[in-house]
Every structure is written in C-alpha cells, then in structure tokens.
Amino acid sequence: SQTIHQWPATLVQPVGSPLSLECTVEGTSNPNLYWYRQAAGRGLQLLFYSVGIGQISSEVPQNLSASRPQDRQFILSSKKLLLSDSGFYLCAQGTGLGYTFGSGTRLTVV
Amino acid sequence: GENVEQHPSTLSVQEGDSAVIKCTYSDSASNYFPWYKQELGKGPQLIIDIRSNVGEKKDQRIAVTLNKTAKHFSLHITETQPEDSAVYFCAPDTGRRALTFGSGTRLQVQP
C-alpha cells in the first residue's frame, strides 16, 4: 500500500523567514506527486505537481517553489514567507485511481 | 481547465437521515469520478469512486451516481451517523493533469 510521510505537522514561522516542507512516499515507484494548499474552511488549491525527478509544474505564481531531488521525495520551499502563505499544506501522490494524501502541515506565518 | 462546482456548501442532517451532495463538472473528457472525505485536521481520504462506464456504485452506506450526459455525479450517504460529519470533496479526473477539487461540502450530522 502507498504511504505518504509529511513533516512537520505544525509550523509557526515569522514573516520573511525561509520554509522547507518535505514529503516522502513509500510503496510505489515513479509516482506523480502534488502539493496542495488549503486555507481555513476552504477548498484545495493545487500549487505544484511532478511526474518525475527534476520535473516540476507550477500552477500558481507565488513566492513558493518545489523540487523533486529523488523519485519519492518532494520538497516545498520559500525564501521569504508572507502572511498570505499561512494555510494547511498537503502532499499527495496519484496513480490514476485516486490520490493518497499525507497528514498535512499547518503553517502559520506571524 | 476543468470547472467543478459542488452543492450544497453546507448540509446539516439528523442522525439516521440521508445526505446527498452533487458535483457538476465541465470537461466532457472526465472519466474517473472520486469522492474524498476530510476530517478536521487531516488530509482528504478517498471514500468511493466510479468510472465513466458505470452509472452507480455502492459501498455499504455510501453510493455514487453518475450522469455523464448532464456532467454531474452525486454522493449519497444513507443512515447517517455522527462520524460521517466531515468535509466532502469531489474531483472529476480526465487523467491528463492534476485533479481539480470542488469547493467542498461541510456535512454536520446532528445526534
């Protein structure tokens, strides 16, 4: 079965600080990987997706970036956080038969 | 891209009643129709799905029905229980790109 590890679970960061969220996947090779963000009480906004190592597609222009240094590792980063970056960040992997989501990281920028 | 609309945005039912959530999509190439359940503070979890060659699928108390002509599919929950309280998302899939999720339906089951 597929398992997604996402950490940390919660994070409080000051405005202007850097960010690095990591996601690793078990149980499948060459997965499609996704980063979604969810504002409080809102839907899921696609940020980035990757179909392979080093291949990143960005859906929304912003101060966030993503990287995929290994087949089962997906990293979300920022050089300088904004207040508007606060939210619930979810990593997911998809095989064409639905997505499996990680447990999420709740980021609060103060 | 795919336009996905989900109704209602909130739904409150009494325990034991039925609940129905409808999802309308725009891309006729969509061929896979999943529903996800998100409990508070957790990631969404796939609860039921259907492919375009099937009109209805049932799994115990939950079912999904599909009308490809009208481009909508619905989630049906019967004999609702308090643990069904959550946010439900639809996400019609063309297989060509990342999923576009509906805006979500917050279901509250009153005991």
Chai-1 contact restraints between the chains, C-beta under 6 A:
chainA,res_idxA,chainB,res_idxB,connection_type,confidence,min_distance_angstrom,max_distance_angstrom,comment,restraint_id
A,Y34,B,A98,contact,1.0,0.0,6.0,A-B,restraint_1
A,G43,B,F101,contact,1.0,0.0,6.0,A-B,restraint_2
A,G43,B,S103,contact,1.0,0.0,6.0,A-B,restraint_3
A,G43,B,G104,contact,1.0,0.0,6.0,A-B,restraint_4
A,L44,B,F101,contact,1.0,0.0,6.0,A-B,restraint_5
A,L46,B,A98,contact,1.0,0.0,6.0,A-B,restraint_6
A,Y49,B,A98,contact,1.0,0.0,6.0,A-B,restraint_7
A,L90,B,G43,contact,1.0,0.0,6.0,A-B,restraint_8
A,G96,B,G95,contact,1.0,0.0,6.0,A-B,restraint_9
A,G98,B,P34,contact,1.0,0.0,6.0,A-B,restraint_10
A,G98,B,L46,contact,1.0,0.0,6.0,A-B,restraint_11
A,G98,B,D49,contact,1.0,0.0,6.0,A-B,restraint_12
A,F101,B,G43,contact,1.0,0.0,6.0,A-B,restraint_13
A,F101,B,P44,contact,1.0,0.0,6.0,A-B,restraint_14
A,G102,B,G43,contact,1.0,0.0,6.0,A-B,restraint_15
A,S103,B,G43,contact,1.0,0.0,6.0,A-B,restraint_16
A,G104,B,G43,contact,1.0,0.0,6.0,A-B,restraint_17
